[in-house]
Amino acid sequence: MAGERWKILRLRWRNHWKRMVGVAALATALAAACELLGGSLGGWLEEAERGAYDKTVTTFTRMQGKSPHVVVLAIDQPSLDGIRANPQYARNYGNWPYSRNLWARIVEQLEAEGARAIVFDAVMDERSTDPGMDLAFAQVLRDTRVPFFLGVSTNAEAKPLPRASFDTPPPAAPSAAPVASALDALPSEALPSAPDDAQAPAGEAFPDEEAFQDVEEEQALPPVTPEAMARALAFPMRTERHPLTPLVRVSADGEQVPYYPVQPIPALVGAMDGFGLVDQETDPDGFMRRTRFAYTDGANAYPTLPVRVAAGLLGASAVELSGRTLRLGSRTYAVDAEGGTGIDFGGELHERFEVRSLLQVLDAWVLRSQGRPTGLAPDTFRGKVVVIGGNAVGLNDVKATPFSPAAPGVVKQAAVLNTLLGDGRFFTEAPLWMSLVLVFVVAFTSVVLLMTTRWTPLEIAWPMALYLGMHCVTGPILAKTGTYLLTALPSLAGMLASVAAVAFNHLVANKETEFIRQAFSRFMEPKLVEQMIYENELPRLDGENVEITAFFSDIRGFSTFSERFKENPRELVRILNTYLTRVSGALLKEGGCLDKYIGDAVVCLFGAPMRQPDHAVRACRGALAAKAEVDRLREEFRAKGLPDMYTRIGLNSAVNFVGNFGSEQLFSYTAIGDGMNLAARLEGANKAYGSVIMIGPRTYELAKEHIEVRELDRVRVAGKTEAVTVYELLALKGGLDVRKRVTVERYHAALALYREKRFAEAAAVLEARRLEDPEDGPTQALLERCHKYAKAPPPEFDGVASLDK
């Protein structure tokens, strides 16, 4: 069957391959036009592409284990609540946003914990109400050995900065001496001090960090010139074929409004190790999926915060963007053609990164100052970059990512930084030509699949499978290479090609099929007509040797049955047609091919013309189904007062010659051979054995795992010297009731005694069971034989019966 099906598919390909290529090319062109021209359909396609990207990323790129490079220090709700609930903390640091002396304590503790660097995912562009706090924080940053990087935002109201020059030595930044002098001028009791008692962090008291005296910052430090500010915020960029993304946003009326960096407080300019942009980078639907590495206001290039941190830690003097490559020092990263990339989140924040609460570190600073254990694991921060950011709902820093609709914004900085310092793999879009190749392959596969199989369920399911499962094709590629092939576009092309293929099938192919079917269905079996249509040729008169299972059935005593209707032949025809229809329907349901009707006899083939590896099992199921239909028909006849009828069935599997037999004017598809003859003999032999369905040895061998049988006898067909074992088919596997199973076991025991010529003993075994199952035909038949042979044993007995008729 599989071979014939494959032959049909090849014939359809041969006849229509040019149409298939044309349909695939047209679908590819239409999909590419939607992608390139945009419009309302293009907007829908972009939205679908974003959804497909999210599905692909979350399914195939979720990572196991925590990042070894980055740890997140979360300004979480427990921290906000804990600081507020602790009177000493609340007095020293106030409410959110906290006094900068809190961040000084955090920096000191992280330095003690061995952090590699500290990244603050926030901005400090407003001076404290007490400038002394800013000076103290700046001093702590100058004194610490841990690099500290700060975020910078942009605003349309910010002042433009002059072009920063990186070809000349940097202008003198404010040194630590003026800061130290200003701090020395403050009373010692005003300076932050470590607690000298042994109270725990939640204890009632430790020395206050009183507010600094009002010291004008401008008096403490020389002013930061615009040139120095530009030099601090900007970073050298070397680009080739990559114009940087401008810092502009579209206003409500559609105008492009330029944005500029908001300058941090001057006291921090000389104390920070670097600044980076922390503006949102979201798609039109508000999701964070992609990042660019630097932006420009027309005068300077400003790196994003993770890039600035990585450049500082990797010793890069400039950010180089060339072709599809980003270079930071000695490290390179693959990027998109326009200089951006997809972010490899790898999962939700808590899945990818070790997350510690701000309150834990603040408590640890107090405990360390008291000489007590901090409670932090030694390797929590050691050698790692600590990214400080908010994840409390009240901080309004909640963003959407492919992995979560409500993720803290710090996850973006952590994920990008982890990639820059770790495996270096971002998600890059494949060149458009590669995606278009995939588009064509999907469209071509769709049209070939549907135009060759012409299977209605597949025509319905295939477009849905494309839409729902295309990410299963692009996902493994993304997971292995980091390259994202467009997913929604191939799905669109595949659906367009599918629609065209279905239209072809139903508007063109069906017309041809219907013509042939109408022309030949009156003279040929329907299945043979279908095969002829698939092969696109008329049937030949030659044939082939094929193993099949032949089915023969007949109504027992049909001549006597028909005598009742000699005065009303129309009623006999109606009853006979009902019988043949019901029996034929049961056989066709199992895939049988009706060969012929001979009066009340039905001849059916299983395994031809359509190849069926399980033809024997199908024939057994069909025979049992036909018997069940006859039993139901008998009940109906009995209710109508019609005479009872019984059917006898013979099944035999063998290699027969199958094909069209006849003349050019009239032919018939049938099978000839000894196997067919034995099937007919088995049908007739049921009469002698009192059985209903008798099957040959090959049928039993092929179907024995699926059926329940009774071994009836060993028989020798007229004209043959070799004896064969025949069986009565009783039920499908597991369908035999307990009573019949006991009857069969007794029969087999008696049959063994019978073959040993112990006829009286065999009869005794059968007599013991006959009263419990008096209607069992084979038991009665064998019992009669045993009684006969017990009285007059045959002269040459070999346990084999002869089927002469």
Stockholm file with secondary structure:
# STOCKHOLM 1.0

chainA/1-805         MAGERWKILRLRWRNHWKRMVGVAALATALAAACELLGGSLGGWLEEAERGAYDKTVTTFTRMQGKSPHVVVLAIDQPSLDGIRANPQYARNYGNWPYSRNLWARIVEQLEAEGARAIVFDAVMDERSTDPGMDLAFAQVLRDTRVPFFLGVSTNAEAKPLPRASFDTPPPAAPSAAPVASALDALPSEALPSAPDDAQAPAGEAFPDEEAFQDVEEEQALPPVTPEAMARALAFPMRTERHPLTPLVRVSADGEQVPYYPVQPIPALVGAMDGFGLVDQETDPDGFMRRTRFAYTDGANAYPTLPVRVAAGLLGASAVELSGRTLRLGSRTYAVDAEGGTGIDFGGELHERFEVRSLLQVLDAWVLRSQGRPTGLAPDTFRGKVVVIGGNAVGLNDVKATPFSPAAPGVVKQAAVLNTLLGDGRFFTEAPLWMSLVLVFVVAFTSVVLLMTTRWTPLEIAWPMALYLGMHCVTGPILAKTGTYLLTALPSLAGMLASVAAVAFNHLVANKETEFIRQAFSRFMEPKLVEQMIYENELPRLDGENVEITAFFSDIRGFSTFSERFKENPRELVRILNTYLTRVSGALLKEGGCLDKYIGDAVVCLFGAPMRQPDHAVRACRGALAAKAEVDRLREEFRAKGLPDMYTRIGLNSAVNFVGNFGSEQLFSYTAIGDGMNLAARLEGANKAYGSVIMIGPRTYELAKEHIEVRELDRVRVAGKTEAVTVYELLALKGGLDVRKRVTVERYHAALALYREKRFAEAAAVLEARRLEDPEDGPTQALLERCHKYAKAPPPEFDGVASLDK
#=GR chainA/1-805 SS CHHHHHHHHHHHHHHHHHHHHHHHHHHHHHHHHHHHHCHHHHHHHHHHHHHHHHHHHHHHCCCCSCCSSEEEEEECHHHHHHHHHCHHHHHHHCSSSCCHHHHHHHHHHHHHTTCSEEEEEEECCSCCSSHHHHHHHHHHHHHCSSCEEEEECEETTSCCCCCCCCSSCCCCCCCHHHHHHHHHTSCGGGSCCCCCSCCCTTSSCCCCCCCCCCCCHHHHSCCCCHHHHHHHHCCCEEEESCCCEESEEECTTSCEEECEECCCCHHHHTTCSEEEECCCCCCTTSBCCEEESEEECSSCEEEBHHHHHHHHHHTCSSEEEETTEEEETTEEEECCTTSEEECCCCSCHHHHSEEEEHHHHHHHHHHHHTTCCCCCCTTSSTTSEEEEEECSGGGTCEEEETTEEEEETHHHHHHHHHHHHTTCCCBEECCHHHHHHHHHHHHHHHHHHHHHHCCHHHHHHHHHHHHHHTHHHHHHHHHHHSEECCSHHHHHHHHHHHHHHHHHIIIIIHHHHHHHHHHHTTTSCHHHHHHHHHHTSCCCSCEEEEEEEEEEEEEETHHHHHHTTTTCHHHHHHHHHHHHHHHHHHHHHTTCEEEEEETTEEEEEESSSSCCTTHHHHHHHHHHHHHHHHHHHHHHHHHTTCCCCEEEEEEEEEEEEEEEEECSSCEEEEEESHHHHHHHHHHHHHHHHTCSEEECHHHHHHHTTTEEEEEEEEEEETTCCSCEEEEEEEEETTCCCHHHHHHHHHHHHHHHHHHTTCHHHHHHHHHHHHTTSTTCHHHHHHHHHHHHHHHSCCSSCCSEEEECC
#=GC SS_cons         CHHHHHHHHHHHHHHHHHHHHHHHHHHHHHHHHHHHHCHHHHHHHHHHHHHHHHHHHHHHCCCCSCCSSEEEEEECHHHHHHHHHCHHHHHHHCSSSCCHHHHHHHHHHHHHTTCSEEEEEEECCSCCSSHHHHHHHHHHHHHCSSCEEEEECEETTSCCCCCCCCSSCCCCCCCHHHHHHHHHTSCGGGSCCCCCSCCCTTSSCCCCCCCCCCCCHHHHSCCCCHHHHHHHHCCCEEEESCCCEESEEECTTSCEEECEECCCCHHHHTTCSEEEECCCCCCTTSBCCEEESEEECSSCEEEBHHHHHHHHHHTCSSEEEETTEEEETTEEEECCTTSEEECCCCSCHHHHSEEEEHHHHHHHHHHHHTTCCCCCCTTSSTTSEEEEEECSGGGTCEEEETTEEEEETHHHHHHHHHHHHTTCCCBEECCHHHHHHHHHHHHHHHHHHHHHHCCHHHHHHHHHHHHHHTHHHHHHHHHHHSEECCSHHHHHHHHHHHHHHHHHIIIIIHHHHHHHHHHHTTTSCHHHHHHHHHHTSCCCSCEEEEEEEEEEEEEETHHHHHHTTTTCHHHHHHHHHHHHHHHHHHHHHTTCEEEEEETTEEEEEESSSSCCTTHHHHHHHHHHHHHHHHHHHHHHHHHTTCCCCEEEEEEEEEEEEEEEEECSSCEEEEEESHHHHHHHHHHHHHHHHTCSEEECHHHHHHHTTTEEEEEEEEEEETTCCSCEEEEEEEEETTCCCHHHHHHHHHHHHHHHHHHTTCHHHHHHHHHHHHTTSTTCHHHHHHHHHHHHHHHSCCSSCCSEEEECC
//
